[in-house]
Amino acid sequence: MNKTYDVIVIGLGGMGSAAAYHLMKKGLRVLGIDRFQPPHQFGSSHGHTRIFREAYLEGASYVPLAQRAHALWRRLEEESGKDLLAEIGGVMIGPENCEIVQGTITSAKQYNLPYEMLSAKEMAKRFPAFYLAEDEVAVYEKTAGVLFPEACIEACLKIAISEGLEIKTDERVLKWGQEGGGITVYTEKGIYKAEKLVISAGAWNPDLFGFTIPLEVQRKVPTWFQAMNKPEIFNPDQFPIFCWHYTNDLNIYGMPGFHGEGTKVAFHQGGLIGTADGLDREVSSEEIAPIQRLVAERFPDLNINDVTIDTCFYTNTPDGHFVLGKHPNYDNVAIAGGFSGHGFKFCSVIGEILSDLVIKGKTNHDITLFDPVRFQKS
Ligand SMILES: Cc1cc2nc3c(=O)[nH]c(=O)nc-3n(C[C@H](O)[C@H](O)[C@H](O)COP(=O)(O)OP(=O)(O)OC[C@H]3O[C@@H](n4cnc5c(N)ncnc54)[C@H](O)[C@@H]3O)c2cc1C
């Protein structure tokens, strides 16, 4: 007879590995299943680095979650003995009245987060790699920084496995269902049973959530550039993470390299839309020409021809906010998705929330913004 688990977690990327970690801390019998071998480069959680910031231009209600995430990342660092979060500071750049600048200031003020305003001249002095227009300003947040996503996933899984997590990798979940009061998960290789289920399958969530929700999978093409001049100005001690208003509907973001990969500069918006299995991972030189032009303008000491390219998926919601909560049709299923290109920094706290939802049926964190059925209401 098949063994029955307390919880099955489908997808062990950023969110699922953190959920598995928190569930193991509660002493449950947990099975994690992934179609690849996490951490891997086929989903949304690869590519060396992710921005961490607490002053949150996307909405002040993210701030308490970012603060809790920060504490949990530090706890994971201590427990794993690995460097996971480098606090190198961050700058949110643009004309004074743009959303990036104003949204950051609003959330910082609301939660009393320290920040500094820098003029274009002050930026040039302090962070000489950045070429701001005269009318642009920057909001500097000292505690912003960089997470190392592969190391974060590895740390969660290693600790969870040492505490009894069972995992099945290179095993794709085909479907799941509610049977006899519990959950049955069908994979390419077997059938597994549990009382509860967490679905955190990233860009593949549309295949697995089992209810209609407007998730859009977008192929992103992050780019890393090597320095042409003055390589020291791109080192983490002189080059903070940044988000930069470029036009009203186009922002760029980036961070320094930590392991020789180069300085990351990428567009937040734009990219091919499709399905995770259907999107082409080949990138043409025409596709990267716009970011090369922009880098030449804003970071002239980078070599636009010495570039490394990757592909990665955003899973976008219509309002840019996450999908996180109990499944609308099943009380014993929790779902996490639609992270719209800004979810990684929250993985540690989302893992905690997912474990709360399946164990207690509720969480003390405020997740009303992420209600999975909000799109059905409107
Ligand atoms: C280029 C890029 C830059 C980003 N930058 C930032 C940033 O700076 N800061 C930030 O906070 N966020 C950032 N994000 C967003 C962040 O990385 C994502 O929100 C986060 O990684 C999503 O994690 P996830 O667990 O939902 O997805 P994933 O990590 O992709 O995990 C999903 C897992 O599910 C597995 N899976 C899927 N289908 C099945 C199946 N049928 N059976 C079994 N397993 C399955 C997959 O193999 C995968 O391991 C960025 C994203 C991209 C693409």
The ligand as a Tripos MOL2 file, in Angstrom:
@<TRIPOS>MOLECULE
LIG
   53    58     1     0     0
SMALL
NO_CHARGES

@<TRIPOS>ATOM
      1 C1         14.9960   37.1940  -14.8910 C.3       1 LIG1
      2 C2         14.2970   37.2560  -13.5680 C.ar      1 LIG1
      3 C3         14.7130   38.1770  -12.6260 C.ar      1 LIG1
      4 C4         14.0700   38.2700  -11.3980 C.ar      1 LIG1
      5 N1         14.5320   39.1600  -10.4770 N.ar      1 LIG1
      6 C5         13.9810   39.2050   -9.2500 C.ar      1 LIG1
      7 C6         14.5480   40.0220   -8.2500 C.ar      1 LIG1
      8 O1         15.5510   40.6960   -8.4820 O.2       1 LIG1
      9 N2         13.9810   40.0140   -7.0170 N.ar      1 LIG1
     10 C7         12.8870   39.2520   -6.7270 C.ar      1 LIG1
     11 O2         12.4050   39.3050   -5.5950 O.2       1 LIG1
     12 N3         12.3350   38.4440   -7.6630 N.ar      1 LIG1
     13 C8         12.8570   38.3980   -8.9060 C.ar      1 LIG1
     14 N4         12.3450   37.5680   -9.8640 N.ar      1 LIG1
     15 C9         11.1550   36.7710   -9.5580 C.3       1 LIG1
     16 C10        11.4810   35.5340   -8.7640 C.3       1 LIG1
     17 O3         12.6930   34.9740   -9.1900 O.3       1 LIG1
     18 C11        10.3260   34.5550   -8.8870 C.3       1 LIG1
     19 O4          9.1550   35.2070   -8.4210 O.3       1 LIG1
     20 C12        10.5460   33.2990   -8.0610 C.3       1 LIG1
     21 O5         11.7840   32.7300   -8.3840 O.3       1 LIG1
     22 C13         9.4260   32.3070   -8.3350 C.3       1 LIG1
     23 O6          9.6760   31.1030   -7.6240 O.3       1 LIG1
     24 P1          8.7160   29.8520   -7.8240 P.3       1 LIG1
     25 O7          9.0290   28.9030   -6.7540 O.co2     1 LIG1
     26 O8          7.3080   30.3320   -7.9910 O.co2     1 LIG1
     27 O9          9.1310   29.2570   -9.2610 O.3       1 LIG1
     28 P2         10.3320   28.2470   -9.5990 P.3       1 LIG1
     29 O10        11.5110   28.5720   -8.7830 O.co2     1 LIG1
     30 O11        10.4540   28.2100  -11.0740 O.co2     1 LIG1
     31 O12         9.8060   26.8560   -9.0540 O.3       1 LIG1
     32 C14         8.7910   26.1120   -9.6530 C.3       1 LIG1
     33 C15         9.2150   24.6600   -9.5790 C.3       1 LIG1
     34 O13         8.1200   23.8370   -9.9370 O.3       1 LIG1
     35 C16         8.6250   22.7460  -10.6560 C.3       1 LIG1
     36 N5          7.5330   22.1700  -11.4410 N.ar      1 LIG1
     37 C17         6.8170   22.7950  -12.3930 C.ar      1 LIG1
     38 N6          5.8850   21.9700  -12.9090 N.ar      1 LIG1
     39 C18         6.0110   20.7980  -12.2610 C.ar      1 LIG1
     40 C19         5.3470   19.5500  -12.3700 C.ar      1 LIG1
     41 N7          4.3430   19.3450  -13.2420 N.pl3     1 LIG1
     42 N8          5.7560   18.5430  -11.5680 N.ar      1 LIG1
     43 C20         6.7740   18.7200  -10.6740 C.ar      1 LIG1
     44 N9          7.4310   19.8870  -10.5500 N.ar      1 LIG1
     45 C21         7.0590   20.9130  -11.3220 C.ar      1 LIG1
     46 C22         9.7340   23.3570  -11.5060 C.3       1 LIG1
     47 O14        10.6440   22.3940  -11.9760 O.3       1 LIG1
     48 C23        10.3460   24.3400  -10.5360 C.3       1 LIG1
     49 O15        11.4420   23.7770   -9.8430 O.3       1 LIG1
     50 C24        12.9630   37.4350  -11.1090 C.ar      1 LIG1
     51 C25        12.5430   36.4940  -12.0580 C.ar      1 LIG1
     52 C26        13.2080   36.3930  -13.2700 C.ar      1 LIG1
     53 C27        12.7440   35.3740  -14.2750 C.3       1 LIG1
@<TRIPOS>BOND
     1     1     2 1
     2     2     3 ar
     3     2    52 ar
     4     3     4 ar
     5     4     5 ar
     6     4    50 ar
     7     5     6 ar
     8     6     7 ar
     9     6    13 1
    10     7     8 2
    11     7     9 ar
    12     9    10 ar
    13    10    11 2
    14    10    12 ar
    15    12    13 ar
    16    13    14 ar
    17    14    15 1
    18    14    50 ar
    19    15    16 1
    20    16    17 1
    21    16    18 1
    22    18    19 1
    23    18    20 1
    24    20    21 1
    25    20    22 1
    26    22    23 1
    27    23    24 1
    28    24    25 2
    29    24    26 1
    30    24    27 1
    31    27    28 1
    32    28    29 2
    33    28    30 1
    34    28    31 1
    35    31    32 1
    36    32    33 1
    37    33    34 1
    38    33    48 1
    39    34    35 1
    40    35    36 1
    41    35    46 1
    42    36    37 ar
    43    36    45 ar
    44    37    38 ar
    45    38    39 ar
    46    39    40 ar
    47    39    45 ar
    48    40    41 1
    49    40    42 ar
    50    42    43 ar
    51    43    44 ar
    52    44    45 ar
    53    46    47 1
    54    46    48 1
    55    48    49 1
    56    50    51 ar
    57    51    52 ar
    58    52    53 1
@<TRIPOS>SUBSTRUCTURE
     1 LIG1         1 GROUP 0 **** ****
